[in-house]
């Protein structure tokens, strides 16, 4: 579904940002930055925040680089 009609960002686009290792956006502004666009009207911010929060609770915990290097 289209989440941001001003920039034509879909929920799948936002979820794909979270799937990349080490580049999970934590803030709404991070999503726009990673997509190479800027927020326009702001109506999408609540939905993007919800998607990020849902992703954070369902995504496996990241293993810090130093933990891997120590093995």
C-alpha positions in Angstrom: 0.0 0.0 0.0 1.1 3.6 -0.6 2.2 5.1 2.7 3.5 8.4 1.5 1.6 9.7 -1.5 3.8 12.8 -1.8 6.9 10.7 -2.5 5.1 7.5 -3.6 6.6 5.4 -0.8 5.0 2.1 -0.2 5.0 -0.1 2.9 7.1 -2.6 1.0 9.7 0.0 0.3 9.9 0.9 4.0 10.1 -2.8 5.0 12.9 -3.4 2.5 14.9 -0.7 4.2 14.6 -2.6 7.5 15.6 -5.9 5.8 19.1 -4.6 4.9 21.7 -5.6 7.5 23.0 -2.6 9.4 20.7 -0.1 7.8 17.5 -0.4 9.8 16.0 3.1 10.1 15.0 4.1 13.6 13.3 7.4 12.9 10.8 8.6 10.3 13.5 11.1 9.0 15.8 8.1 8.4 13.3 6.5 6.1 13.1 9.6 3.9 16.9 10.0 3.9 17.5 6.4 2.9 14.9 6.7 0.1 16.5 9.9 -1.2 13.5 12.1 -0.6 12.1 14.6 1.9 8.8 14.7 3.8 6.2 17.0 2.3 2.9 17.2 4.1 3.8 14.9 7.0 0.5 12.9 7.0 2.5 9.7 6.5 4.7 10.1 9.6 2.3 8.3 12.0 2.0 5.3 9.6 5.8 5.2 9.0 6.4 5.3 12.7 4.0 2.4 13.2 5.7 0.3 10.5 9.1 1.0 12.1 7.8 0.0 15.5 6.2 -3.2 14.2 9.4 -4.1 12.4 11.5 -3.4 15.5 9.4 -5.8 17.6 9.4 -8.6 15.0 13.0 -8.3 13.7 15.6 -10.5 15.2 18.1 -8.7 17.4 21.2 -7.5 15.6 24.5 -9.0 16.7 27.1 -6.2 17.3 30.2 -6.4 15.0 32.5 -6.6 18.0 30.7 -9.8 19.2 31.4 -11.5 15.9 35.0 -10.4 15.8 35.6 -11.9 19.3 34.6 -15.4 18.2 
